[in-house]
Amino acid sequence: MKTKAIFYHAGCPVCVAAEQNVANALDAGRFNLEIVHLGTEKSRVAEAEGSGVKSVPALVLHGVAYHINFGAGIEALK
Amino acid sequence: MKTKAIFYHAGCPVCVAAEQNVANALDAGRFNLEIVHLGTEKSRVAEAEGSGVKSVPALVLHGVAYHINFGAGIEALK
């Protein structure tokens, strides 16, 4: 069974680079990658925060948030 | 031909988690992953800095540094 991976972003340039280079580098054979744009899916900000996401872009793997560089703080997306 | 990926770390808990969960999630069919411990391989700190690494853990993909959370600043590893 594949592991769920969620990449949260906000469409910023830092986010786009991280999506293209890091999120898309994940092994598709082992991970089901979901891309969530918190700028347009604000209803999922609380979910992201619950996983420990403090800024975007961030990748949540095994329920743990890995912040990749810094695009925007999550407070700015509420 | 596989893309070179370099994961720089310093053995810290944040580094180990990022290595196990993010670096090891990369698609081995597309990436040749090299793991570099800058605490023990200080001769490679300059190389990391040249790729834009400012803190560890960091993943360099396509020559660009992606800092994953924050374990230690690179200045502390010199």
Backbone of each chain as nested JSON, in Angstrom:
{
  "chains": [
    {"id": "A", "residues": [
      {"number": 1, "name": "MET", "atoms": {"N": [0.846, -1.204, 0.0], "CA": [0.0, 0.0, 0.0], "C": [0.881, 1.253, 0.0]}},
      {"number": 2, "name": "LYS", "atoms": {"N": [0.506, 2.2, -0.813], "CA": [1.329, 3.397, -0.916], "C": [1.136, 4.31, 0.297]}},
      {"number": 3, "name": "THR", "atoms": {"N": [2.189, 5.061, 0.575], "CA": [2.154, 6.038, 1.66], "C": [1.584, 7.342, 1.108]}},
      {"number": 4, "name": "LYS", "atoms": {"N": [0.752, 7.981, 1.922], "CA": [0.184, 9.263, 1.523], "C": [1.209, 10.37, 1.73]}},
      {"number": 5, "name": "ALA", "atoms": {"N": [1.374, 11.204, 0.735], "CA": [2.247, 12.368, 0.843], "C": [1.43, 13.572, 0.403]}},
      {"number": 6, "name": "ILE", "atoms": {"N": [1.464, 14.63, 1.187], "CA": [0.716, 15.841, 0.823], "C": [1.685, 17.01, 0.714]}},
      {"number": 7, "name": "PHE", "atoms": {"N": [1.649, 17.663, -0.425], "CA": [2.485, 18.845, -0.637], "C": [1.569, 20.064, -0.576]}},
      {"number": 8, "name": "TYR", "atoms": {"N": [1.81, 20.908, 0.428], "CA": [1.013, 22.134, 0.589], "C": [1.793, 23.309, 0.016]}},
      {"number": 9, "name": "HIS", "atoms": {"N": [1.112, 24.129, -0.741], "CA": [1.777, 25.298, -1.299], "C": [0.776, 26.432, -1.446]}},
      {"number": 10, "name": "ALA", "atoms": {"N": [1.284, 27.551, -1.967], "CA": [0.405, 28.708, -2.142], "C": [0.669, 29.387, -3.481]}},
      {"number": 11, "name": "GLY", "atoms": {"N": [1.235, 28.642, -4.401], "CA": [1.428, 29.197, -5.741], "C": [2.599, 30.153, -5.887]}},
      {"number": 12, "name": "CYS", "atoms": {"N": [3.341, 30.374, -4.808], "CA": [4.473, 31.298, -4.861], "C": [5.631, 30.684, -5.652]}},
      {"number": 13, "name": "PRO", "atoms": {"N": [6.56, 31.508, -6.122], "CA": [7.691, 30.976, -6.899], "C": [8.491, 29.921, -6.133]}},
      {"number": 14, "name": "VAL", "atoms": {"N": [8.713, 30.16, -4.846], "CA": [9.446, 29.168, -4.037], "C": [8.663, 27.86, -3.995]}},
      {"number": 15, "name": "CYS", "atoms": {"N": [7.325, 27.996, -3.91], "CA": [6.467, 26.807, -3.869], "C": [6.535, 26.021, -5.171]}},
      {"number": 16, "name": "VAL", "atoms": {"N": [6.482, 26.736, -6.274], "CA": [6.477, 26.076, -7.584], "C": [7.786, 25.318, -7.806]}},
      {"number": 17, "name": "ALA", "atoms": {"N": [8.903, 25.938, -7.422], "CA": [10.205, 25.283, -7.579], "C": [10.26, 24.022, -6.722]}},
      {"number": 18, "name": "ALA", "atoms": {"N": [9.772, 24.113, -5.498], "CA": [9.805, 22.951, -4.603], "C": [8.893, 21.846, -5.127]}},
      {"number": 19, "name": "GLU", "atoms": {"N": [7.763, 22.235, -5.682], "CA": [6.853, 21.225, -6.231], "C": [7.501, 20.503, -7.399]}},
      {"number": 20, "name": "GLN", "atoms": {"N": [8.063, 21.277, -8.306], "CA": [8.638, 20.668, -9.503], "C": [9.859, 19.817, -9.196]}},
      {"number": 21, "name": "ASN", "atoms": {"N": [10.668, 20.27, -8.244], "CA": [11.948, 19.592, -8.021], "C": [11.961, 18.612, -6.864]}},
      {"number": 22, "name": "VAL", "atoms": {"N": [11.199, 18.887, -5.815], "CA": [11.236, 17.978, -4.667], "C": [10.006, 17.073, -4.66]}},
      {"number": 23, "name": "ALA", "atoms": {"N": [8.815, 17.666, -4.655], "CA": [7.606, 16.837, -4.586], "C": [7.557, 15.858, -5.76]}},
      {"number": 24, "name": "ASN", "atoms": {"N": [7.892, 16.337, -6.936], "CA": [7.822, 15.461, -8.104], "C": [8.986, 14.471, -8.19]}},
      {"number": 25, "name": "ALA", "atoms": {"N": [9.945, 14.59, -7.265], "CA": [11.069, 13.64, -7.24], "C": [10.728, 12.407, -6.402]}},
      {"number": 26, "name": "LEU", "atoms": {"N": [9.611, 12.467, -5.69], "CA": [9.232, 11.321, -4.858], "C": [8.942, 10.101, -5.727]}},
      {"number": 27, "name": "ASP", "atoms": {"N": [9.175, 8.968, -5.138], "CA": [8.956, 7.692, -5.821], "C": [7.449, 7.42, -5.914]}},
      {"number": 28, "name": "ALA", "atoms": {"N": [6.914, 7.544, -7.127], "CA": [5.475, 7.36, -7.334], "C": [5.045, 5.921, -7.068]}},
      {"number": 29, "name": "GLY", "atoms": {"N": [6.013, 5.019, -7.036], "CA": [5.695, 3.632, -6.745], "C": [5.421, 3.395, -5.271]}},
      {"number": 30, "name": "ARG", "atoms": {"N": [5.898, 4.313, -4.434], "CA": [5.729, 4.165, -2.987], "C": [4.839, 5.216, -2.366]}},
      {"number": 31, "name": "PHE", "atoms": {"N": [4.64, 6.343, -3.09], "CA": [3.868, 7.437, -2.498], "C": [2.73, 7.893, -3.395]}},
      {"number": 32, "name": "ASN", "atoms": {"N": [1.605, 8.144, -2.754], "CA": [0.483, 8.792, -3.419], "C": [0.592, 10.263, -3.084]}},
      {"number": 33, "name": "LEU", "atoms": {"N": [0.986, 11.054, -4.043], "CA": [1.215, 12.478, -3.795], "C": [-0.027, 13.297, -4.1]}},
      {"number": 34, "name": "GLU", "atoms": {"N": [-0.435, 14.078, -3.108], "CA": [-1.543, 15.015, -3.306], "C": [-0.97, 16.425, -3.21]}},
      {"number": 35, "name": "ILE", "atoms": {"N": [-1.345, 17.275, -4.147], "CA": [-0.886, 18.666, -4.148], "C": [-2.052, 19.536, -3.689]}},
      {"number": 36, "name": "VAL", "atoms": {"N": [-1.837, 20.317, -2.643], "CA": [-2.907, 21.165, -2.111], "C": [-2.464, 22.63, -2.134]}},
      {"number": 37, "name": "HIS", "atoms": {"N": [-3.231, 23.443, -2.821], "CA": [-2.978, 24.892, -2.899], "C": [-3.796, 25.55, -1.802]}},
      {"number": 38, "name": "LEU", "atoms": {"N": [-3.118, 25.95, -0.722], "CA": [-3.839, 26.505, 0.422], "C": [-4.411, 27.897, 0.152]}},
      {"number": 39, "name": "GLY", "atoms": {"N": [-3.919, 28.539, -0.901], "CA": [-4.476, 29.843, -1.241], "C": [-5.882, 29.714, -1.804]}},
      {"number": 40, "name": "THR", "atoms": {"N": [-6.135, 28.615, -2.516], "CA": [-7.457, 28.421, -3.11], "C": [-8.289, 27.393, -2.331]}},
      {"number": 41, "name": "GLU", "atoms": {"N": [-7.621, 26.599, -1.497], "CA": [-8.346, 25.625, -0.679], "C": [-8.158, 25.98, 0.799]}},
      {"number": 42, "name": "LYS", "atoms": {"N": [-8.689, 27.119, 1.158], "CA": [-8.493, 27.612, 2.52], "C": [-9.101, 26.689, 3.575]}},
      {"number": 43, "name": "SER", "atoms": {"N": [-10.071, 25.895, 3.166], "CA": [-10.7, 24.985, 4.126], "C": [-9.719, 23.934, 4.62]}},
      {"number": 44, "name": "ARG", "atoms": {"N": [-8.591, 23.814, 3.963], "CA": [-7.62, 22.795, 4.381], "C": [-6.449, 23.363, 5.18]}},
      {"number": 45, "name": "VAL", "atoms": {"N": [-6.496, 24.666, 5.458], "CA": [-5.422, 25.268, 6.253], "C": [-5.359, 24.626, 7.639]}},
      {"number": 46, "name": "ALA", "atoms": {"N": [-6.525, 24.406, 8.247], "CA": [-6.553, 23.821, 9.595], "C": [-5.939, 22.417, 9.59]}},
      {"number": 47, "name": "GLU", "atoms": {"N": [-6.242, 21.661, 8.554], "CA": [-5.667, 20.315, 8.416], "C": [-4.141, 20.396, 8.327]}},
      {"number": 48, "name": "ALA", "atoms": {"N": [-3.662, 21.347, 7.531], "CA": [-2.208, 21.508, 7.379], "C": [-1.584, 21.873, 8.73]}},
      {"number": 49, "name": "GLU", "atoms": {"N": [-2.218, 22.817, 9.415], "CA": [-1.694, 23.214, 10.727], "C": [-1.685, 22.035, 11.691]}},
      {"number": 50, "name": "GLY", "atoms": {"N": [-2.699, 21.209, 11.596], "CA": [-2.78, 20.037, 12.458], "C": [-1.638, 19.064, 12.223]}},
      {"number": 51, "name": "SER", "atoms": {"N": [-1.077, 19.102, 11.011], "CA": [0.073, 18.246, 10.7], "C": [1.388, 18.946, 11.016]}},
      {"number": 52, "name": "GLY", "atoms": {"N": [1.281, 20.164, 11.573], "CA": [2.5, 20.866, 11.957], "C": [3.04, 21.822, 10.919]}},
      {"number": 53, "name": "VAL", "atoms": {"N": [2.276, 22.062, 9.857], "CA": [2.746, 22.97, 8.805], "C": [2.688, 24.414, 9.308]}},
      {"number": 54, "name": "LYS", "atoms": {"N": [3.828, 25.081, 9.29], "CA": [3.914, 26.461, 9.754], "C": [4.166, 27.433, 8.601]}},
      {"number": 55, "name": "SER", "atoms": {"N": [4.611, 26.891, 7.475], "CA": [4.856, 27.723, 6.3], "C": [4.754, 26.836, 5.07]}},
      {"number": 56, "name": "VAL", "atoms": {"N": [4.627, 27.478, 3.929], "CA": [4.641, 26.741, 2.67], "C": [5.841, 27.188, 1.851]}},
      {"number": 57, "name": "PRO", "atoms": {"N": [6.366, 26.336, 0.985], "CA": [5.916, 24.984, 0.718], "C": [6.305, 24.013, 1.823]}},
      {"number": 58, "name": "ALA", "atoms": {"N": [5.459, 23.0, 2.009], "CA": [5.743, 21.962, 2.993], "C": [5.24, 20.628, 2.477]}},
      {"number": 59, "name": "LEU", "atoms": {"N": [5.965, 19.603, 2.85], "CA": [5.611, 18.249, 2.45], "C": [5.305, 17.472, 3.72]}},
      {"number": 60, "name": "VAL", "atoms": {"N": [4.129, 16.864, 3.78], "CA": [3.781, 16.053, 4.942], "C": [3.91, 14.584, 4.56]}},
      {"number": 61, "name": "LEU", "atoms": {"N": [4.82, 13.926, 5.259], "CA": [5.09, 12.507, 5.02], "C": [4.984, 11.786, 6.351]}},
      {"number": 62, "name": "HIS", "atoms": {"N": [4.266, 10.673, 6.375], "CA": [4.101, 9.916, 7.62], "C": [3.583, 10.838, 8.721]}},
      {"number": 63, "name": "GLY", "atoms": {"N": [2.746, 11.797, 8.341], "CA": [2.137, 12.684, 9.324], "C": [3.047, 13.767, 9.876]}},
      {"number": 64, "name": "VAL", "atoms": {"N": [4.264, 13.865, 9.354], "CA": [5.223, 14.857, 9.849], "C": [5.455, 15.904, 8.758]}},
      {"number": 65, "name": "ALA", "atoms": {"N": [5.516, 17.181, 9.174], "CA": [5.697, 18.267, 8.215], "C": [7.168, 18.554, 7.962]}},
      {"number": 66, "name": "TYR", "atoms": {"N": [7.534, 18.605, 6.706], "CA": [8.887, 18.995, 6.302], "C": [8.75, 20.277, 5.494]}},
      {"number": 67, "name": "HIS", "atoms": {"N": [9.22, 21.367, 6.105], "CA": [9.155, 22.66, 5.434], "C": [10.325, 22.75, 4.464]}},
      {"number": 68, "name": "ILE", "atoms": {"N": [10.038, 23.122, 3.241], "CA": [11.071, 23.175, 2.197], "C": [11.301, 24.63, 1.822]}},
      {"number": 69, "name": "ASN", "atoms": {"N": [12.458, 25.154, 2.208], "CA": [12.731, 26.582, 2.049], "C": [11.558, 27.367, 2.649]}},
      {"number": 70, "name": "PHE", "atoms": {"N": [11.372, 28.603, 2.241], "CA": [10.293, 29.386, 2.836], "C": [9.634, 30.259, 1.782]}},
      {"number": 71, "name": "GLY", "atoms": {"N": [8.34, 30.054, 1.591], "CA": [7.607, 30.874, 0.642], "C": [6.702, 31.86, 1.358]}},
      {"number": 72, "name": "ALA", "atoms": {"N": [5.876, 31.335, 2.27], "CA": [4.939, 32.172, 3.018], "C": [4.552, 31.466, 4.306]}},
      {"number": 73, "name": "GLY", "atoms": {"N": [4.33, 32.26, 5.338], "CA": [3.87, 31.703, 6.604], "C": [2.417, 31.305, 6.489]}},
      {"number": 74, "name": "ILE", "atoms": {"N": [2.014, 30.297, 7.234], "CA": [0.629, 29.821, 7.108], "C": [-0.359, 30.871, 7.6]}},
      {"number": 75, "name": "GLU", "atoms": {"N": [0.079, 31.743, 8.495], "CA": [-0.815, 32.8, 8.994], "C": [-1.3, 33.688, 7.842]}},
      {"number": 76, "name": "ALA", "atoms": {"N": [-0.451, 33.848, 6.843], "CA": [-0.791, 34.711, 5.709], "C": [-1.841, 34.086, 4.801]}},
      {"number": 77, "name": "LEU", "atoms": {"N": [-2.155, 32.818, 5.04], "CA": [-3.081, 32.111, 4.151], "C": [-4.468, 31.961, 4.745]}},
      {"number": 78, "name": "LYS", "atoms": {"N": [-4.643, 32.502, 5.946], "CA": [-5.96, 32.346, 6.606], "C": [-6.943, 33.404, 6.137]}}
    ]},
    {"id": "B", "residues": [
      {"number": 1, "name": "MET", "atoms": {"N": [19.723, 8.868, -18.125], "CA": [20.754, 9.136, -17.125], "C": [20.1, 9.713, -15.87]}},
      {"number": 2, "name": "LYS", "atoms": {"N": [20.545, 9.216, -14.735], "CA": [19.946, 9.675, -13.487], "C": [20.438, 11.059, -13.099]}},
      {"number": 3, "name": "THR", "atoms": {"N": [19.572, 11.757, -12.376], "CA": [19.919, 13.076, -11.863], "C": [20.628, 12.907, -10.53]}},
      {"number": 4, "name": "LYS", "atoms": {"N": [21.649, 13.714, -10.337], "CA": [22.382, 13.68, -9.08], "C": [21.593, 14.428, -8.004]}},
      {"number": 5, "name": "ALA", "atoms": {"N": [21.467, 13.816, -6.848], "CA": [20.82, 14.469, -5.704], "C": [21.777, 14.327, -4.532]}},
      {"number": 6, "name": "ILE", "atoms": {"N": [22.018, 15.415, -3.833], "CA": [22.915, 15.354, -2.671], "C": [22.154, 15.811, -1.436]}},
      {"number": 7, "name": "PHE", "atoms": {"N": [22.158, 14.977, -0.424], "CA": [21.515, 15.326, 0.849], "C": [22.621, 15.643, 1.837]}},
      {"number": 8, "name": "TYR", "atoms": {"N": [22.664, 16.89, 2.293], "CA": [23.668, 17.318, 3.267], "C": [23.05, 17.317, 4.655]}},
      {"number": 9, "name": "HIS", "atoms": {"N": [23.765, 16.773, 5.605], "CA": [23.243, 16.762, 6.977], "C": [24.399, 16.835, 7.957]}},
      {"number": 10, "name": "ALA", "atoms": {"N": [24.068, 16.814, 9.242], "CA": [25.106, 16.887, 10.276], "C": [24.799, 15.92, 11.405]}},
      {"number": 11, "name": "GLY", "atoms": {"N": [24.016, 14.92, 11.122], "CA": [23.745, 13.898, 12.129], "C": [22.753, 14.284, 13.215]}},
      {"number": 12, "name": "CYS", "atoms": {"N": [22.193, 15.498, 13.109], "CA": [21.242, 15.954, 14.128], "C": [19.901, 15.215, 13.975]}},
      {"number": 13, "name": "PRO", "atoms": {"N": [19.09, 15.22, 15.036], "CA": [17.792, 14.53, 14.952], "C": [16.919, 15.019, 13.797]}},
      {"number": 14, "name": "VAL", "atoms": {"N": [16.908, 16.334, 13.58], "CA": [16.116, 16.876, 12.459], "C": [16.659, 16.339, 11.129]}},
      {"number": 15, "name": "CYS", "atoms": {"N": [17.992, 16.228, 11.073], "CA": [18.634, 15.714, 9.849], "C": [18.27, 14.252, 9.605]}},
      {"number": 16, "name": "VAL", "atoms": {"N": [18.324, 13.465, 10.663], "CA": [18.049, 12.035, 10.519], "C": [16.61, 11.815, 10.056]}},
      {"number": 17, "name": "ALA", "atoms": {"N": [15.684, 12.56, 10.627], "CA": [14.275, 12.426, 10.228], "C": [14.096, 12.799, 8.766]}},
      {"number": 18, "name": "ALA", "atoms": {"N": [14.744, 13.885, 8.349], "CA": [14.623, 14.322, 6.949], "C": [15.249, 13.309, 6.008]}},
      {"number": 19, "name": "GLU", "atoms": {"N": [16.359, 12.724, 6.441], "CA": [17.009, 11.72, 5.589], "C": [16.107, 10.502, 5.415]}},
      {"number": 20, "name": "GLN", "atoms": {"N": [15.583, 10.028, 6.532], "CA": [14.767, 8.813, 6.471], "C": [13.457, 9.031, 5.724]}},
      {"number": 21, "name": "ASN", "atoms": {"N": [12.864, 10.209, 5.893], "CA": [11.528, 10.409, 5.34], "C": [11.473, 11.156, 4.02]}},
      {"number": 22, "name": "VAL", "atoms": {"N": [12.395, 12.083, 3.796], "CA": [12.342, 12.845, 2.547], "C": [13.391, 12.328, 1.555]}},
      {"number": 23, "name": "ALA", "atoms": {"N": [14.647, 12.328, 1.961], "CA": [15.691, 11.894, 1.021], "C": [15.43, 10.471, 0.53]}},
      {"number": 24, "name": "ASN", "atoms": {"N": [15.064, 9.601, 1.453], "CA": [14.828, 8.217, 1.053], "C": [13.513, 8.006, 0.313]}},
      {"number": 25, "name": "ALA", "atoms": {"N": [12.709, 9.054, 0.202], "CA": [11.457, 8.955, -0.551], "C": [11.666, 9.258, -2.033]}},
      {"number": 26, "name": "LEU", "atoms": {"N": [12.87, 9.736, -2.371], "CA": [13.129, 10.06, -3.773], "C": [13.079, 8.794, -4.631]}},
      {"number": 27, "name": "ASP", "atoms": {"N": [12.731, 9.001, -5.858], "CA": [12.646, 7.901, -6.818], "C": [14.056, 7.461, -7.217]}},
      {"number": 28, "name": "ALA", "atoms": {"N": [14.465, 6.29, -6.727], "CA": [15.809, 5.789, -7.0], "C": [16.011, 5.475, -8.482]}},
      {"number": 29, "name": "GLY", "atoms": {"N": [14.911, 5.369, -9.211], "CA": [15.016, 5.107, -10.638], "C": [15.413, 6.342, -11.424]}},
      {"number": 30, "name": "ARG", "atoms": {"N": [15.207, 7.504, -10.823], "CA": [15.515, 8.762, -11.498], "C": [16.657, 9.538, -10.861]}},
      {"number": 31, "name": "PHE", "atoms": {"N": [16.948, 9.227, -9.579], "CA": [17.963, 10.008, -8.865], "C": [19.049, 9.134, -8.264]}},
      {"number": 32, "name": "ASN", "atoms": {"N": [20.278, 9.608, -8.395], "CA": [21.41, 9.015, -7.689], "C": [21.6, 9.851, -6.435]}},
      {"number": 33, "name": "LEU", "atoms": {"N": [21.229, 9.296, -5.309], "CA": [21.279, 10.049, -4.059], "C": [22.598, 9.819, -3.342]}},
      {"number": 34, "name": "GLU", "atoms": {"N": [23.254, 10.921, -3.019], "CA": [24.471, 10.855, -2.214], "C": [24.166, 11.525, -0.883]}},
      {"number": 35, "name": "ILE", "atoms": {"N": [24.577, 10.883, 0.203], "CA": [24.36, 11.432, 1.546], "C": [25.709, 11.951, 2.051]}},
      {"number": 36, "name": "VAL", "atoms": {"N": [25.767, 13.211, 2.414], "CA": [27.024, 13.807, 2.879], "C": [26.849, 14.346, 4.296]}},
      {"number": 37, "name": "HIS", "atoms": {"N": [27.656, 13.844, 5.215], "CA": [27.637, 14.303, 6.611], "C": [28.676, 15.408, 6.729]}},
      {"number": 38, "name": "LEU", "atoms": {"N": [28.22, 16.648, 6.798], "CA": [29.155, 17.78, 6.812], "C": [29.91, 17.888, 8.132]}},
      {"number": 39, "name": "GLY", "atoms": {"N": [29.426, 17.218, 9.149], "CA": [30.148, 17.238, 10.419], "C": [31.435, 16.438, 10.332]}},
      {"number": 40, "name": "THR", "atoms": {"N": [31.405, 15.366, 9.548], "CA": [32.596, 14.523, 9.42], "C": [33.323, 14.763, 8.098]}},
      {"number": 41, "name": "GLU", "atoms": {"N": [32.624, 15.384, 7.14], "CA": [33.272, 15.691, 5.852], "C": [33.324, 17.206, 5.668]}},
      {"number": 42, "name": "LYS", "atoms": {"N": [34.109, 17.827, 6.536], "CA": [34.162, 19.292, 6.519], "C": [34.733, 19.849, 5.216]}},
      {"number": 43, "name": "SER", "atoms": {"N": [35.48, 19.028, 4.505], "CA": [36.057, 19.495, 3.245], "C": [34.977, 19.768, 2.206]}},
      {"number": 44, "name": "ARG", "atoms": {"N": [33.765, 19.314, 2.483], "CA": [32.695, 19.524, 1.502], "C": [31.745, 20.659, 1.872]}},
      {"number": 45, "name": "VAL", "atoms": {"N": [32.051, 21.355, 2.966], "CA": [31.202, 22.478, 3.366], "C": [31.2, 23.559, 2.282]}},
      {"number": 46, "name": "ALA", "atoms": {"N": [32.368, 23.832, 1.725], "CA": [32.462, 24.879, 0.699], "C": [31.625, 24.518, -0.526]}},
      {"number": 47, "name": "GLU", "atoms": {"N": [31.665, 23.244, -0.89], "CA": [30.859, 22.762, -2.029], "C": [29.373, 22.973, -1.744]}},
      {"number": 48, "name": "ALA", "atoms": {"N": [28.964, 22.65, -0.52], "CA": [27.558, 22.827, -0.145], "C": [27.171, 24.299, -0.215]}},
      {"number": 49, "name": "GLU", "atoms": {"N": [28.035, 25.135, 0.33], "CA": [27.759, 26.581, 0.295], "C": [27.662, 27.075, -1.147]}},
      {"number": 50, "name": "GLY", "atoms": {"N": [28.501, 26.515, -1.999], "CA": [28.486, 26.904, -3.403], "C": [27.167, 26.57, -4.083]}},
      {"number": 51, "name": "SER", "atoms": {"N": [26.47, 25.563, -3.546], "CA": [25.161, 25.19, -4.089], "C": [24.033, 25.954, -3.394]}},
      {"number": 52, "name": "GLY", "atoms": {"N": [24.415, 26.852, -2.472], "CA": [23.399, 27.666, -1.812], "C": [22.904, 27.117, -0.495]}},
      {"number": 53, "name": "VAL", "atoms": {"N": [23.565, 26.078, 0.016], "CA": [23.142, 25.494, 1.291], "C": [23.506, 26.441, 2.438]}},
      {"number": 54, "name": "LYS", "atoms": {"N": [22.497, 26.837, 3.202], "CA": [22.715, 27.744, 4.329], "C": [22.501, 27.049, 5.668]}},
      {"number": 55, "name": "SER", "atoms": {"N": [21.836, 25.911, 5.634], "CA": [21.595, 25.147, 6.859], "C": [21.388, 23.693, 6.469]}},
      {"number": 56, "name": "VAL", "atoms": {"N": [21.487, 22.824, 7.459], "CA": [21.197, 21.411, 7.227], "C": [19.997, 21.03, 8.08]}},
      {"number": 57, "name": "PRO", "atoms": {"N": [19.238, 20.031, 7.663], "CA": [19.405, 19.256, 6.451], "C": [18.99, 20.027, 5.195]}},
      {"number": 58, "name": "ALA", "atoms": {"N": [19.658, 19.691, 4.099], "CA": [19.321, 20.305, 2.823], "C": [19.516, 19.288, 1.709]}},
      {"number": 59, "name": "LEU", "atoms": {"N": [18.675, 19.422, 0.712], "CA": [18.736, 18.539, -0.44], "C": [19.056, 19.396, -1.655]}},
      {"number": 60, "name": "VAL", "atoms": {"N": [20.108, 19.03, -2.373], "CA": [20.446, 19.775, -3.581], "C": [20.012, 18.953, -4.785]}},
      {"number": 61, "name": "LEU", "atoms": {"N": [19.089, 19.52, -5.54], "CA": [18.546, 18.873, -6.736], "C": [18.687, 19.838, -7.901]}},
      {"number": 62, "name": "HIS", "atoms": {"N": [19.206, 19.368, -9.01], "CA": [19.386, 20.225, -10.179], "C": [20.201, 21.465, -9.806]}},
      {"number": 63, "name": "GLY", "atoms": {"N": [21.141, 21.289, -8.859], "CA": [22.001, 22.401, -8.479], "C": [21.38, 23.43, -7.565]}},
      {"number": 64, "name": "VAL", "atoms": {"N": [20.148, 23.205, -7.15], "CA": [19.445, 24.156, -6.292], "C": [19.261, 23.543, -4.905]}},
      {"number": 65, "name": "ALA", "atoms": {"N": [19.473, 24.364, -3.865], "CA": [19.364, 23.88, -2.494], "C": [17.94, 24.01, -1.959]}},
      {"number": 66, "name": "TYR", "atoms": {"N": [17.443, 22.921, -1.409], "CA": [16.138, 22.918, -0.749], "C": [16.391, 22.578, 0.712]}},
      {"number": 67, "name": "HIS", "atoms": {"N": [16.208, 23.587, 1.565], "CA": [16.415, 23.391, 2.994], "C": [15.169, 22.744, 3.578]}},
      {"number": 68, "name": "ILE", "atoms": {"N": [15.371, 21.68, 4.325], "CA": [14.244, 20.922, 4.869], "C": [14.227, 21.101, 6.381]}},
      {"number": 69, "name": "ASN", "atoms": {"N": [13.243, 21.826, 6.868], "CA": [13.203, 22.2, 8.281], "C": [14.553, 22.823, 8.647]}},
      {"number": 70, "name": "PHE", "atoms": {"N": [14.906, 22.818, 9.924], "CA": [16.164, 23.452, 10.313], "C": [16.823, 22.655, 11.418]}},
      {"number": 71, "name": "GLY", "atoms": {"N": [18.031, 22.191, 11.13], "CA": [18.776, 21.461, 12.144], "C": [19.922, 22.291, 12.691]}},
      {"number": 72, "name": "ALA", "atoms": {"N": [20.741, 22.814, 11.773], "CA": [21.891, 23.625, 12.169], "C": [22.3, 24.506, 11.005]}},
      {"number": 73, "name": "GLY", "atoms": {"N": [22.79, 25.699, 11.327], "CA": [23.295, 26.593, 10.297], "C": [24.637, 26.096, 9.808]}},
      {"number": 74, "name": "ILE", "atoms": {"N": [24.949, 26.372, 8.558], "CA": [26.2, 25.858, 8.002], "C": [27.409, 26.497, 8.672]}},
      {"number": 75, "name": "GLU", "atoms": {"N": [27.24, 27.695, 9.204], "CA": [28.357, 28.349, 9.895], "C": [28.841, 27.518, 11.08]}},
      {"number": 76, "name": "ALA", "atoms": {"N": [27.915, 26.789, 11.688], "CA": [28.267, 25.978, 12.849], "C": [29.071, 24.742, 12.475]}},
      {"number": 77, "name": "LEU", "atoms": {"N": [29.177, 24.465, 11.181], "CA": [29.85, 23.241, 10.732], "C": [31.254, 23.494, 10.214]}},
      {"number": 78, "name": "LYS", "atoms": {"N": [31.665, 24.754, 10.27], "CA": [33.008, 25.084, 9.749], "C": [34.081, 24.831, 10.808]}}
    ]}
  ]
}
